Amino acid sequence: MLNKNSFKKPDLWLESHNKHKLIGKRNPENPSIPDEMWKSCPDCKNAFLADEVKSNNQVCPSCAYHFRLTARERLELILDENSFEEFDATLTSTNRINFPNYDAKLESAKSSTGELEAVVSGMGRIDNISTVVCSMEPGFIMASMGCVVGEKITRAFEYAMANELPVLVFCASGGARMQEGILSLMQMAKTSGAVKLHSDKGLLYVAILTNPTTGGVTASFAMEGDITIAEPRALIGFAGPRVIEQTIKQTLPEGFQSAEFLLEKGFLDAIVSRNEMKSYLAQVLKLHSKGEKV
């Protein structure tokens, strides 16, 4: 384990008139340690080399805190190599209600994430079992659900129905996208309808809740899985704790809205560490397999 003091450079000293006198700070000519080499855990406060955390699937080696992953990092983590075929890769949002500054926000999100929207969907394999999978991108306006997110998830379920495939959805969202107004809220009903039709065909849907899963996503497809699991310590809820406390005028229990609290209250089937996620999902898919379809 390292901390940032491990790489501090000593100040330069010269002996003058039999006294030590500070003549300058660190020499700018000397090499420095780039910030990108470090990963500081917000939970246990320890710092690690970034490569050490990356090799542990972005899980803190000390306290098992789960760092945030991009949508494609999640897919790479759980899918067989080179098995992913993306759906609807060119769908992108427009400012349909002329919300102020929304166009600029969309462009900024596209530039910073390299994605056109807040969810990546497609088909892949886990231990050679075909499945439809959706993975939400938290860096894209906090994976908020607008028209395109709802459409891509709905189409993914429709493809799964047509091909009799299970669906996995990795949820990570701040909720409905306020910049799309009522059109965003409509996606809750649309995605829920797609989940129901998929269920009516006797097909498996596994929802995987990651940190955070909140708002309209929690109130729709995130909590409608046949099996609902979460990563450790994930924040899961509808409204935020402060809003709830201000509304009901009561102090909430410790750990309220954590994955562990929800598991205790029966809202989750399991909490699964990221390092065990692929093997867990493979076992679930095998148990519910109706015969392989490509």
LUMBA-677284 format. One record per residue (C-alpha): x, y, z. Coordinates in steps of 0.001 Angstrom, whole numbers, padded with zeros to 6 digits, always signed. Each point is the difference from the previous one (the first is absolute). Layout:
BEGIN
XYZ ...
END
This chain:
BEGIN
+000000+000000+000000 +001254+003448-000883 -000939+003541+000776 +000851+003229-001718 +002727+000818+002534 +001931-002975-001367 +001039+002038-003006 +000571+003423+001563 +003365+001467-000984 +002195+001563+002714 +000503+003742-000068 +003420+001159-001153 +002332+001146+002723 +003439+001639-000020 +002307+000432+002893 +000832+003664+000422 +001714+001652+002957 -000251-003294+001919 -003819+000159-000201 -002470-001813-002175 -001848+002421-002215 -002879-000826-002274 +000853+001335-003436 -002804-001400-002112 -002835-002430-000433 -000008-003091-002155 +002091+000220-003121 -002348+000268-003004 +002598-001806-002074 -000434-003144+002072 -002595-002559-001118 -003343-000037+001817 -002571-002711+000604 -003059+000594-002239 -003392+000118+001725 -001219-002649-002469 +002224-002540+001777 -002043+000341+003183 -003412-001262+001053 -001223+001295+003332 -002844-001921+001646 -002813+002311+001174 -001036-002566+002609 +003140-001132+001832 +002067+003027-001153 +002971-002135-001010 +001832+000634-003256 +001161-002621-002451 +001746-000160-003331 -002700+000239-002656 +001225-003176-001696 -000462-001926+003255 -003630+001089+000243 -000606-000641-003697 +001335-003544+000260 -002521-000544+002817 -002908+001011-002294 -000116+003503+001488 -000625-001324+003515 +001971+001467+002918 +002600-002588+001140 -000409+001142+003610 -003733+000448+000696 -001638-001434-003176 -001576+003332-000929 -001293-000267-003584 +001198+002874-002175 -002245+001147-002808 +000331-001756-003363 -000924+001207-003457 -002683-001878-001926 +002541-001721-002235 +002309-000906+002892 -002922-001914+001521 -000658-001824-003256 +003667-000897-000333 -000015-001306+003563 -002879-002455-000371 -000210-000960-003688 +002100-002581-001819 +002750+001597-002056 -001083+001371-003391 -003572-001227+000476 -001794+003357+000216 -002160+001226-002900 -001348+003480+000652 -003588+001089-000721 -001143+003473-001063 +003466+001522+000228 -000971+003151-001930 -003109+001024+001985 +000472+003398+001611 -002149+002527+001844 -001315+003310-001302 -001285+003004+001897 -003674-000630-000729 -001397+002457+002555 +002675+002677-000555 +001315-000259+003543 +002616+002719+000644 +003624-001135-000459 -001003-003646-000564 +001720-000155-003395 +003273+001121+001559 -000398-002506+002847 -000542-002822-002486 +003092+000942-001980 +002062+000207+003179 -001201-003445+001105 +000785-001506-003402 +003472+001512+000034 +000879-001073+003546 -001317-003588-000260 +000437-000852-003671 -003613-001255+000030 -003030+001366-001838 -002348-000808+002867 -000206-001187+003597 -000455-003708-000716 +001839-002561-002128 -002102-002973-001116 +000643-003135-002011 +000431-003747+000049 +002922-001949+001398 +000983-003225+001667 +000806-000942+003587 +001761-003367+000210 -001264-000558-003548 -003652+000655+000910 -001657+002645-002173 -001697+002886+001773 -001229+003493-000747 +001733+002541+002223 -000412+003717+000727 +002586+001999+001921 -000652+003553+001160 +002701+002674-000330 +000212+002112+003198 +002257+002575-001646 -002752+000988-002446 -002132+002516+001933 +000102-002474+002905 -001592-002696-002178 -003307+001834+000173 -002830-001592-001967 -001205+002019-002952 -001803-001091-003150 +002975-001777-001554 +000902-001919+003168 -003601-001202+000295 -000133-000875-003688 +003265-001965+000028 -001006-001998+003060 -003454-000685-001473 +001505-001160-003299 +002419-002254+001881 -002917-001750+001729 -001866-000278-003310 +003036-001644-001644 +000271-002381+002944 -003677-000916-000360 +000336-000657-003733 +003037-002218+000574 -001039-001550+003336 +003003+001353+001875 +000528+001122+003597 +000728+003650+000794 +002564+001473+002399 -000136+003711+000838 +002755+001751+001957 -001766+002969+001552 +001811+003159+001105 -002052+003150-000215 -001010+003275+001562 -003540-000587-001287 -002142+001630-002680 +001644+002692-002147 -001567+003302+000978 +001097+001659-003261 -002518-002162-001877 -002922+000654+002328 -003072-002218-000280 +001569-001845-002939 +002591-001347+002413 -002611-001098+002535 -001847-001872-002764 +003012-002318-000323 -000826-001493+003403 -003262-001410-001357 +001518-000993-003333 +002890-001971+001474 -002279-001592+002615 -002331-001147-002773 +002896-001605-001841 +001119-001786+003172 -003546-001359+000506 -000287-001325-003557 +003416-001663+000332 -001128-001568+003291 -003262-001217-001540 +002062-002114-002409 +001626-001736+002967 +003398+001598-000618 +002550+000966+002650 +000838+003585+000939 +002789+000738+002487 +000380+003565+001301 +003416+000914+001426 -000105+003187+002090 +003216+001981+000341 +000914+003229+001753 -002178+002025-000314 -003358-001258-001285 -002657+002590+000740 -003074+001896-001189 -002109-001084-002958 +002350-002855-000884 -000531-001529+003444 -003741+000602-000395 -000072-001955-003264 +002215-002681-001564 +002699-000045+002702 -002321-001594+002558 -001940-002261-002374 +002480-002821-000450 -000803-003656+000574 +003256+000070+001917 +001236+003298+001446 +003554+000268+001288 +002302+002861+000938 +003648+000808+000453 +001153+000517+003611 -000885+003358+001600 -001849+001252-003058 -002385+002911+000618 -003478-001088-001100 -003158+002033+000400 -002560+002318-001537 +000277+003366+001736 +003140+001011+001880 +000287-000422+003779 -000228+003746+000711 -003188+000332-002038 -001563-002945+001832 +000983+001315+003429 -001378+003441-000797 -003240-001553-001246 -000722-002460+002809 +001702+002070+002741 +001836-003053+001315 +003624-001075+000247 +000761-002895-002326 +001693-003208+001212 +003763-000315-000375 +000966-001392-003395 -003410+000827-001453 -000045-000536-003808 +003199-002060+000010 +000010-003365-001757 +000531-001725+003347 -003052+001728+001517 -002167-000947-002984 +001159-003618+000124 -000952-000173+003688 -003467+001387-000810 -000586-002453-002852 +000356+002332-002987 +003038-001837-001401 +000755-003644-000645 +003754+000283+000498 +002984+002307+000275 +002764-001093-002349 +003547+001308-000046 +001240+001201-003354 +002795-002561+000044 -002607-002772+000241 -002576+001535-002334 +000783-001919-003191 -000008-003410+001683 -003228+000833+001865 -001787+001114-003174 +001288-003016-001925 -001452-002304+002647 -003360+001811-000088 -000157-000174-003799 +000842-003703-000008 -002704-000745+002566 -002619+001820-002086 +001194-001021-003449 -002614-001353-002419 +002564-001070-002544 +002595+002096-001773 -001038+002450-002699 +002473+002040-002019 
END
